[in-house]
Amino acid sequence: MARLWKPAHAQGPVPARWAMIRMAGTVIPSRPITLIVGRFRGVDVSGLSLVHVTQIPGNISEGNWRLVIYIDDQATAQQQQAILDAFGGRLGGPLAELAGLISEVVTAQAVPIEYHFEEGKGTLHVGEAIDAEMTPYAGANGRPAALHDSTFSTSSPTYIGKASRHRVNIPEHGMTWEFSRRNAISSSFHYEV
């Protein structure tokens, strides 16, 4: 894995941000995972992904988050920087507001990222670091169960289900856990800069 970026101590925290797809266990620390497409400052990042593994030591709104960031290894250096700028809060808007919750970005690295999610069902593979699969619960109508307009989700619909497998293996940064067979959620959002 090639190291792309590591924050200098004098510059303070430079975070990544919230979730397009998020699989979470029921114990702290939590692990938001972000996948993105679009344009930032005129740089086309369509089809590229950013995934961040996050340790949250307590109440999510109190901050002190610690992140390891993975960027799609198909991104050019310009695309990598545009993604880091957007999710680091440097382009303003909601991502900048959330940047205050991050106390440390441990590292950012380019790795192969493979994912497929549709209506809450899918898989995510991030290099050797993350392996996850989610299956949505079925609602009364047989369709995937989802939250709508909920304070517990980042967008509507937010699909709820079970992570049949969810493994994070980043021992060099103290982030190794498995939360297989636990609750999981998947959602998307739209953000413009």
VEXMARZA-789592 format. One record per residue (C-alpha): residue in three letters; chain; z, x, y. Coordinates in nm, 4 decimals, m for minus. Layout:
<rec kolmi="ALA" marti="A" c3="Z" c1="X" c2="Y"/>
...
***
This chain:
<rec kolmi="MET" marti="A" c3="0.0000" c1="0.0000" c2="0.0000"/>
<rec kolmi="ALA" marti="A" c3="m0.0941" c1="0.1375" c2="0.3394"/>
<rec kolmi="ARG" marti="A" c3="0.1711" c1="0.1089" c2="0.6084"/>
<rec kolmi="LEU" marti="A" c3="0.0278" c1="m0.0652" c2="0.9142"/>
<rec kolmi="TRP" marti="A" c3="0.3197" c1="m0.0889" c2="1.1487"/>
<rec kolmi="LYS" marti="A" c3="0.6865" c1="m0.0285" c2="1.1813"/>
<rec kolmi="PRO" marti="A" c3="0.8745" c1="m0.1130" c2="1.5008"/>
<rec kolmi="ALA" marti="A" c3="1.0180" c1="0.1679" c2="1.7114"/>
<rec kolmi="HIS" marti="A" c3="1.3915" c1="0.1265" c2="1.7716"/>
<rec kolmi="ALA" marti="A" c3="1.3416" c1="0.1520" c2="2.1496"/>
<rec kolmi="GLN" marti="A" c3="1.0977" c1="m0.1408" c2="2.1488"/>
<rec kolmi="GLY" marti="A" c3="1.3314" c1="m0.3863" c2="1.9794"/>
<rec kolmi="PRO" marti="A" c3="1.2346" c1="m0.6378" c2="1.7140"/>
<rec kolmi="VAL" marti="A" c3="0.8730" c1="m0.7425" c2="1.6734"/>
<rec kolmi="PRO" marti="A" c3="0.8730" c1="m1.0427" c2="1.4393"/>
<rec kolmi="ALA" marti="A" c3="0.6331" c1="m1.2468" c2="1.2352"/>
<rec kolmi="ARG" marti="A" c3="0.6718" c1="m1.6234" c2="1.2332"/>
<rec kolmi="TRP" marti="A" c3="0.7028" c1="m1.9564" c2="1.0667"/>
<rec kolmi="ALA" marti="A" c3="0.5444" c1="m2.1146" c2="0.7671"/>
<rec kolmi="MET" marti="A" c3="0.2159" c1="m2.2554" c2="0.6680"/>
<rec kolmi="ILE" marti="A" c3="0.3258" c1="m2.2332" c2="0.3095"/>
<rec kolmi="ARG" marti="A" c3="0.6914" c1="m2.1918" c2="0.2453"/>
<rec kolmi="MET" marti="A" c3="0.8675" c1="m2.1701" c2="m0.0885"/>
<rec kolmi="ALA" marti="A" c3="1.2426" c1="m2.1630" c2="m0.0643"/>
<rec kolmi="GLY" marti="A" c3="1.5294" c1="m2.1310" c2="m0.3060"/>
<rec kolmi="THR" marti="A" c3="1.8596" c1="m2.3036" c2="m0.2586"/>
<rec kolmi="VAL" marti="A" c3="2.0675" c1="m1.9969" c2="m0.1725"/>
<rec kolmi="ILE" marti="A" c3="2.0622" c1="m1.7617" c2="0.1227"/>
<rec kolmi="PRO" marti="A" c3="1.8581" c1="m1.5524" c2="0.1928"/>
<rec kolmi="SER" marti="A" c3="1.5560" c1="m1.7776" c2="0.2374"/>
<rec kolmi="ARG" marti="A" c3="1.1957" c1="m1.6677" c2="0.2077"/>
<rec kolmi="PRO" marti="A" c3="0.9390" c1="m1.8235" c2="0.4427"/>
<rec kolmi="ILE" marti="A" c3="0.5814" c1="m1.7345" c2="0.3552"/>
<rec kolmi="THR" marti="A" c3="0.3026" c1="m1.7657" c2="0.6137"/>
<rec kolmi="LEU" marti="A" c3="m0.0722" c1="m1.7952" c2="0.5604"/>
<rec kolmi="ILE" marti="A" c3="m0.3052" c1="m1.8105" c2="0.8608"/>
<rec kolmi="VAL" marti="A" c3="m0.6643" c1="m1.8702" c2="0.9692"/>
<rec kolmi="GLY" marti="A" c3="m0.8178" c1="m1.8849" c2="1.3201"/>
<rec kolmi="ARG" marti="A" c3="m0.8717" c1="m1.6742" c2="1.6329"/>
<rec kolmi="PHE" marti="A" c3="m0.6263" c1="m1.4734" c2="1.8424"/>
<rec kolmi="ARG" marti="A" c3="m0.7363" c1="m1.3308" c2="2.1811"/>
<rec kolmi="GLY" marti="A" c3="m1.0959" c1="m1.3794" c2="2.0750"/>
<rec kolmi="VAL" marti="A" c3="m1.0535" c1="m1.1876" c2="1.7485"/>
<rec kolmi="ASP" marti="A" c3="m1.1670" c1="m1.3895" c2="1.4491"/>
<rec kolmi="VAL" marti="A" c3="m0.9000" c1="m1.3829" c2="1.1784"/>
<rec kolmi="SER" marti="A" c3="m1.0425" c1="m1.6739" c2="0.9790"/>
<rec kolmi="GLY" marti="A" c3="m0.9754" c1="m1.6500" c2="0.6093"/>
<rec kolmi="LEU" marti="A" c3="m0.7178" c1="m1.3715" c2="0.6478"/>
<rec kolmi="SER" marti="A" c3="m0.3557" c1="m1.4065" c2="0.5527"/>
<rec kolmi="LEU" marti="A" c3="m0.0163" c1="m1.2895" c2="0.6671"/>
<rec kolmi="VAL" marti="A" c3="0.2838" c1="m1.3290" c2="0.4424"/>
<rec kolmi="HIS" marti="A" c3="0.6357" c1="m1.2471" c2="0.5466"/>
<rec kolmi="VAL" marti="A" c3="0.9395" c1="m1.2240" c2="0.3277"/>
<rec kolmi="THR" marti="A" c3="1.2480" c1="m1.3143" c2="0.5283"/>
<rec kolmi="GLN" marti="A" c3="1.6168" c1="m1.2642" c2="0.4699"/>
<rec kolmi="ILE" marti="A" c3="1.8283" c1="m1.5064" c2="0.6739"/>
<rec kolmi="PRO" marti="A" c3="2.1980" c1="m1.4182" c2="0.6539"/>
<rec kolmi="GLY" marti="A" c3="2.3388" c1="m1.7583" c2="0.7507"/>
<rec kolmi="ASN" marti="A" c3="2.2490" c1="m2.0522" c2="0.9706"/>
<rec kolmi="ILE" marti="A" c3="1.8726" c1="m2.0357" c2="1.0253"/>
<rec kolmi="SER" marti="A" c3="1.9048" c1="m2.1083" c2="1.3987"/>
<rec kolmi="GLU" marti="A" c3="2.1522" c1="m1.8245" c2="1.4623"/>
<rec kolmi="GLY" marti="A" c3="1.8949" c1="m1.5515" c2="1.4046"/>
<rec kolmi="ASN" marti="A" c3="1.9514" c1="m1.2073" c2="1.2536"/>
<rec kolmi="TRP" marti="A" c3="1.6433" c1="m1.2543" c2="1.0382"/>
<rec kolmi="ARG" marti="A" c3="1.5065" c1="m0.9490" c2="0.8560"/>
<rec kolmi="LEU" marti="A" c3="1.1352" c1="m0.9391" c2="0.7663"/>
<rec kolmi="VAL" marti="A" c3="0.8874" c1="m0.7498" c2="0.5521"/>
<rec kolmi="ILE" marti="A" c3="0.5320" c1="m0.8388" c2="0.6568"/>
<rec kolmi="TYR" marti="A" c3="0.2207" c1="m0.8248" c2="0.4414"/>
<rec kolmi="ILE" marti="A" c3="m0.1282" c1="m0.8560" c2="0.5922"/>
<rec kolmi="ASP" marti="A" c3="m0.4463" c1="m0.9240" c2="0.3982"/>
<rec kolmi="ASP" marti="A" c3="m0.6020" c1="m0.5911" c2="0.3012"/>
<rec kolmi="GLN" marti="A" c3="m0.9431" c1="m0.7339" c2="0.3959"/>
<rec kolmi="ALA" marti="A" c3="m0.8465" c1="m0.7326" c2="0.7673"/>
<rec kolmi="THR" marti="A" c3="m0.9872" c1="m0.4676" c2="1.0020"/>
<rec kolmi="ALA" marti="A" c3="m0.7492" c1="m0.2689" c2="1.2233"/>
<rec kolmi="GLN" marti="A" c3="m0.8387" c1="m0.4992" c2="1.5172"/>
<rec kolmi="GLN" marti="A" c3="m0.7706" c1="m0.8105" c2="1.3086"/>
<rec kolmi="GLN" marti="A" c3="m0.4406" c1="m0.6657" c2="1.1813"/>
<rec kolmi="GLN" marti="A" c3="m0.3248" c1="m0.6014" c2="1.5383"/>
<rec kolmi="ALA" marti="A" c3="m0.4296" c1="m0.9500" c2="1.6546"/>
<rec kolmi="ILE" marti="A" c3="m0.2324" c1="m1.1078" c2="1.3701"/>
<rec kolmi="LEU" marti="A" c3="0.0754" c1="m0.8941" c2="1.4408"/>
<rec kolmi="ASP" marti="A" c3="0.0514" c1="m0.9770" c2="1.8140"/>
<rec kolmi="ALA" marti="A" c3="0.0313" c1="m1.3512" c2="1.7501"/>
<rec kolmi="PHE" marti="A" c3="0.3059" c1="m1.3693" c2="1.4919"/>
<rec kolmi="GLY" marti="A" c3="0.5135" c1="m1.1126" c2="1.6813"/>
<rec kolmi="GLY" marti="A" c3="0.5358" c1="m1.3561" c2="1.9728"/>
<rec kolmi="ARG" marti="A" c3="0.3376" c1="m1.1357" c2="2.2137"/>
<rec kolmi="LEU" marti="A" c3="0.0834" c1="m1.4124" c2="2.2842"/>
<rec kolmi="GLY" marti="A" c3="0.3472" c1="m1.6580" c2="2.4068"/>
<rec kolmi="GLY" marti="A" c3="0.4024" c1="m2.0176" c2="2.3025"/>
<rec kolmi="PRO" marti="A" c3="0.6210" c1="m2.1362" c2="2.0149"/>
<rec kolmi="LEU" marti="A" c3="0.5779" c1="m1.8128" c2="1.8210"/>
<rec kolmi="ALA" marti="A" c3="0.7294" c1="m1.6184" c2="2.1119"/>
<rec kolmi="GLU" marti="A" c3="1.0219" c1="m1.8605" c2="2.1305"/>
<rec kolmi="LEU" marti="A" c3="1.0958" c1="m1.8086" c2="1.7631"/>
<rec kolmi="ALA" marti="A" c3="1.0694" c1="m1.4296" c2="1.7951"/>
<rec kolmi="GLY" marti="A" c3="1.4260" c1="m1.4188" c2="1.9236"/>
<rec kolmi="LEU" marti="A" c3="1.5531" c1="m1.5098" c2="1.5766"/>
<rec kolmi="ILE" marti="A" c3="1.4295" c1="m1.1856" c2="1.4221"/>
<rec kolmi="SER" marti="A" c3="1.6597" c1="m0.8862" c2="1.4402"/>
<rec kolmi="GLU" marti="A" c3="1.4509" c1="m0.6504" c2="1.2258"/>
<rec kolmi="VAL" marti="A" c3="1.0951" c1="m0.6138" c2="1.1032"/>
<rec kolmi="VAL" marti="A" c3="1.1366" c1="m0.3587" c2="0.8257"/>
<rec kolmi="THR" marti="A" c3="0.7664" c1="m0.2828" c2="0.7795"/>
<rec kolmi="ALA" marti="A" c3="0.4156" c1="m0.4304" c2="0.7779"/>
<rec kolmi="GLN" marti="A" c3="0.1707" c1="m0.3335" c2="0.5045"/>
<rec kolmi="ALA" marti="A" c3="m0.1841" c1="m0.4192" c2="0.3974"/>
<rec kolmi="VAL" marti="A" c3="m0.2030" c1="m0.5587" c2="0.0432"/>
<rec kolmi="PRO" marti="A" c3="m0.4253" c1="m0.7922" c2="m0.1588"/>
<rec kolmi="ILE" marti="A" c3="m0.3178" c1="m1.1524" c2="m0.0935"/>
<rec kolmi="GLU" marti="A" c3="m0.4396" c1="m1.4312" c2="m0.3201"/>
<rec kolmi="TYR" marti="A" c3="m0.3438" c1="m1.7935" c2="m0.2754"/>
<rec kolmi="HIS" marti="A" c3="m0.4618" c1="m2.1430" c2="m0.3441"/>
<rec kolmi="PHE" marti="A" c3="m0.2675" c1="m2.4502" c2="m0.2378"/>
<rec kolmi="GLU" marti="A" c3="m0.3776" c1="m2.8121" c2="m0.2234"/>
<rec kolmi="GLU" marti="A" c3="m0.1455" c1="m3.1079" c2="m0.1724"/>
<rec kolmi="GLY" marti="A" c3="0.1579" c1="m2.8993" c2="m0.2635"/>
<rec kolmi="LYS" marti="A" c3="0.0199" c1="m2.7442" c2="m0.5818"/>
<rec kolmi="GLY" marti="A" c3="m0.0784" c1="m2.3829" c2="m0.5978"/>
<rec kolmi="THR" marti="A" c3="m0.0144" c1="m2.0158" c2="m0.6469"/>
<rec kolmi="LEU" marti="A" c3="0.0553" c1="m1.7130" c2="m0.4309"/>
<rec kolmi="HIS" marti="A" c3="0.0220" c1="m1.3449" c2="m0.5277"/>
<rec kolmi="VAL" marti="A" c3="0.0958" c1="m1.0689" c2="m0.2765"/>
<rec kolmi="GLY" marti="A" c3="0.0280" c1="m0.7250" c2="m0.4173"/>
<rec kolmi="GLU" marti="A" c3="0.3103" c1="m0.6313" c2="m0.6530"/>
<rec kolmi="ALA" marti="A" c3="0.5704" c1="m0.7872" c2="m0.4211"/>
<rec kolmi="ILE" marti="A" c3="0.5400" c1="m1.1670" c2="m0.4611"/>
<rec kolmi="ASP" marti="A" c3="0.4388" c1="m1.3961" c2="m0.7446"/>
<rec kolmi="ALA" marti="A" c3="0.4888" c1="m1.7706" c2="m0.6908"/>
<rec kolmi="GLU" marti="A" c3="0.3663" c1="m2.1032" c2="m0.8237"/>
<rec kolmi="MET" marti="A" c3="0.4547" c1="m2.4498" c2="m0.6952"/>
<rec kolmi="THR" marti="A" c3="0.4019" c1="m2.7945" c2="m0.8412"/>
<rec kolmi="PRO" marti="A" c3="0.4716" c1="m3.1018" c2="m0.6246"/>
<rec kolmi="TYR" marti="A" c3="0.6971" c1="m3.3822" c2="m0.7351"/>
<rec kolmi="ALA" marti="A" c3="0.5168" c1="m3.7136" c2="m0.7901"/>
<rec kolmi="GLY" marti="A" c3="0.5988" c1="m4.0062" c2="m0.5634"/>
<rec kolmi="ALA" marti="A" c3="0.6303" c1="m4.3695" c2="m0.6783"/>
<rec kolmi="ASN" marti="A" c3="0.2531" c1="m4.4077" c2="m0.6373"/>
<rec kolmi="GLY" marti="A" c3="0.1813" c1="m4.1050" c2="m0.8562"/>
<rec kolmi="ARG" marti="A" c3="0.0608" c1="m3.8980" c2="m0.5589"/>
<rec kolmi="PRO" marti="A" c3="0.2313" c1="m3.5713" c2="m0.4547"/>
<rec kolmi="ALA" marti="A" c3="0.5643" c1="m3.6454" c2="m0.2822"/>
<rec kolmi="ALA" marti="A" c3="0.5791" c1="m3.5482" c2="0.0851"/>
<rec kolmi="LEU" marti="A" c3="0.7999" c1="m3.5614" c2="0.3936"/>
<rec kolmi="HIS" marti="A" c3="0.6460" c1="m3.7077" c2="0.7095"/>
<rec kolmi="ASP" marti="A" c3="0.7775" c1="m3.6580" c2="1.0643"/>
<rec kolmi="SER" marti="A" c3="1.0964" c1="m3.5016" c2="0.9312"/>
<rec kolmi="THR" marti="A" c3="1.3292" c1="m3.2657" c2="1.1142"/>
<rec kolmi="PHE" marti="A" c3="1.3430" c1="m3.0708" c2="0.7870"/>
<rec kolmi="SER" marti="A" c3="0.9752" c1="m2.9774" c2="0.7905"/>
<rec kolmi="THR" marti="A" c3="0.7426" c1="m2.7865" c2="1.0207"/>
<rec kolmi="SER" marti="A" c3="0.4584" c1="m3.0382" c2="0.9987"/>
<rec kolmi="SER" marti="A" c3="0.3378" c1="m3.3540" c2="0.8278"/>
<rec kolmi="PRO" marti="A" c3="0.2819" c1="m3.3864" c2="0.5467"/>
<rec kolmi="THR" marti="A" c3="0.5240" c1="m3.1384" c2="0.3953"/>
<rec kolmi="TYR" marti="A" c3="0.4902" c1="m3.1463" c2="0.0190"/>
<rec kolmi="ILE" marti="A" c3="0.8091" c1="m3.1195" c2="m0.1844"/>
<rec kolmi="GLY" marti="A" c3="0.8215" c1="m2.9904" c2="m0.5368"/>
<rec kolmi="LYS" marti="A" c3="0.9414" c1="m2.7183" c2="m0.7676"/>
<rec kolmi="ALA" marti="A" c3="0.8618" c1="m2.3482" c2="m0.7774"/>
<rec kolmi="SER" marti="A" c3="0.7931" c1="m2.2989" c2="m1.1461"/>
<rec kolmi="ARG" marti="A" c3="0.7966" c1="m1.9288" c2="m1.0632"/>
<rec kolmi="HIS" marti="A" c3="0.8967" c1="m1.7485" c2="m0.7439"/>
<rec kolmi="ARG" marti="A" c3="0.9624" c1="m1.3787" c2="m0.7687"/>
<rec kolmi="VAL" marti="A" c3="1.0050" c1="m1.1294" c2="m0.4845"/>
<rec kolmi="ASN" marti="A" c3="1.0162" c1="m0.7618" c2="m0.5816"/>
<rec kolmi="ILE" marti="A" c3="1.0606" c1="m0.5284" c2="m0.2828"/>
<rec kolmi="PRO" marti="A" c3="1.3463" c1="m0.3055" c2="m0.4034"/>
<rec kolmi="GLU" marti="A" c3="1.2744" c1="m0.0320" c2="m0.1483"/>
<rec kolmi="HIS" marti="A" c3="1.3898" c1="m0.2783" c2="0.1225"/>
<rec kolmi="GLY" marti="A" c3="1.6681" c1="m0.4528" c2="m0.0694"/>
<rec kolmi="MET" marti="A" c3="1.4610" c1="m0.7672" c2="m0.1269"/>
<rec kolmi="THR" marti="A" c3="1.4502" c1="m0.8480" c2="m0.4964"/>
<rec kolmi="TRP" marti="A" c3="1.5165" c1="m1.1980" c2="m0.6276"/>
<rec kolmi="GLU" marti="A" c3="1.3854" c1="m1.4743" c2="m0.8465"/>
<rec kolmi="PHE" marti="A" c3="1.4164" c1="m1.8414" c2="m0.7588"/>
<rec kolmi="SER" marti="A" c3="1.2038" c1="m1.9924" c2="m1.0340"/>
<rec kolmi="ARG" marti="A" c3="1.2583" c1="m2.3580" c2="m1.1268"/>
<rec kolmi="ARG" marti="A" c3="1.4053" c1="m2.4403" c2="m0.7846"/>
<rec kolmi="ASN" marti="A" c3="1.3005" c1="m2.6671" c2="m0.4989"/>
<rec kolmi="ALA" marti="A" c3="1.0000" c1="m2.5645" c2="m0.2916"/>
<rec kolmi="ILE" marti="A" c3="0.8021" c1="m2.7012" c2="0.0030"/>
<rec kolmi="SER" marti="A" c3="0.4477" c1="m2.6505" c2="0.1262"/>
<rec kolmi="SER" marti="A" c3="0.3014" c1="m2.7473" c2="0.4635"/>
<rec kolmi="SER" marti="A" c3="0.0438" c1="m2.6448" c2="0.7212"/>
<rec kolmi="PHE" marti="A" c3="0.0460" c1="m2.6311" c2="1.0985"/>
<rec kolmi="HIS" marti="A" c3="m0.1951" c1="m2.5931" c2="1.3890"/>
<rec kolmi="TYR" marti="A" c3="m0.1252" c1="m2.3398" c2="1.6632"/>
<rec kolmi="GLU" marti="A" c3="m0.3437" c1="m2.2479" c2="1.9610"/>
<rec kolmi="VAL" marti="A" c3="m0.3120" c1="m1.9459" c2="2.1906"/>
***
